[in-house]
Amino acid sequence: MTGDIIFRFLGKHGKITIPYAIRESLDLQHGDILSFEELDDDRIIISRESLCVCNARTPIEEKKETLLDFLNSLSPEQKAAALVHLSMQVASQQGSAENA
């Protein structure tokens, strides 16, 4: 997939579909968090983000951190990404419950 150019049109409400071949090669999944970085020359870098950078030296069993502690330790950008992710999950669950 590397090096191929694929064009997509920006939709009326600012939406765009990431081509299937790219989603497959990067293993992008529903709910993944993507960031957009604007460069000076009208280019945009799209990156998959992670909400947690785990400390490999500290086993999970030893951590006594609460969810609130974890959320408070995030950067403002990570908090915004977490909010978007959780909002999407709640909206999806509410939509599923209404259709049931």
C-alpha positions in Angstrom: 0.0 0.0 0.0 2.9 2.4 0.7 3.4 5.0 -2.0 0.0 4.6 -3.7 -2.1 7.7 -4.0 -5.9 7.4 -3.3 -8.2 10.4 -3.6 -11.4 11.0 -1.6 -13.8 13.9 -1.6 -14.6 15.8 1.6 -18.3 15.4 2.3 -20.9 18.1 3.0 -20.5 17.8 6.8 -16.6 17.6 6.7 -16.6 13.8 6.7 -14.3 11.6 4.7 -13.9 7.8 4.5 -10.5 6.3 5.0 -10.0 3.9 2.1 -10.4 0.2 3.0 -6.9 -0.7 1.8 -5.4 1.8 4.2 -7.6 0.7 7.1 -6.5 -2.9 6.4 -2.8 -2.2 6.1 -2.7 -0.1 9.3 -5.2 -2.3 11.1 -7.4 0.7 11.9 -10.5 -0.4 13.9 -13.8 1.3 14.9 -13.1 3.4 18.0 -9.4 4.1 17.2 -8.3 7.6 18.0 -6.8 9.6 15.2 -5.0 12.9 15.4 -4.6 15.5 12.7 -1.6 17.8 12.4 -1.6 20.6 10.0 1.8 21.4 8.3 2.8 24.8 6.9 2.6 23.6 3.3 -1.2 22.6 3.3 -0.4 19.0 4.1 -1.9 17.1 7.0 -0.4 14.2 9.0 -2.9 11.7 10.4 -1.7 9.5 13.2 -3.3 6.8 15.4 -3.1 7.8 19.0 -2.9 5.8 22.2 -4.5 7.0 25.5 -2.1 5.1 27.7 1.7 4.8 27.7 2.3 1.9 30.0 5.4 1.7 32.1 6.9 -1.7 31.2 8.9 -1.9 34.4 5.9 -1.7 36.7 3.7 -4.8 36.7 0.0 -4.0 36.5 -0.6 -5.8 39.8 1.6 -3.3 41.6 -0.2 -0.3 40.4 -2.7 1.2 42.9 -3.8 4.0 40.7 -7.5 4.9 40.5 -9.3 5.8 37.3 -9.5 9.4 38.5 -5.7 9.4 39.1 -5.1 8.1 35.6 -7.4 10.6 34.0 -5.8 13.5 35.9 -2.4 12.3 34.7 -3.3 12.8 31.1 -2.3 15.8 29.0 -5.1 18.1 27.8 -4.9 16.5 24.3 -5.1 13.0 25.8 -8.1 14.0 27.9 -9.8 15.4 24.8 -9.2 12.2 22.9 -10.5 10.1 25.8 -13.6 12.3 26.0 -14.3 11.8 22.3 -13.7 8.1 22.5 -15.9 7.5 25.5 -18.7 9.8 24.0 -18.7 7.7 20.8 -18.9 4.5 22.9 -21.8 5.8 25.0 -23.7 7.1 21.9 -23.2 3.7 20.2 -24.5 1.8 23.2 -27.5 4.1 23.5 -28.2 3.7 19.8 -28.0 -0.1 20.2 -30.3 0.0 23.2 -32.9 2.1 21.4 -32.9 -0.2 18.4 -33.4 -3.3 20.6 
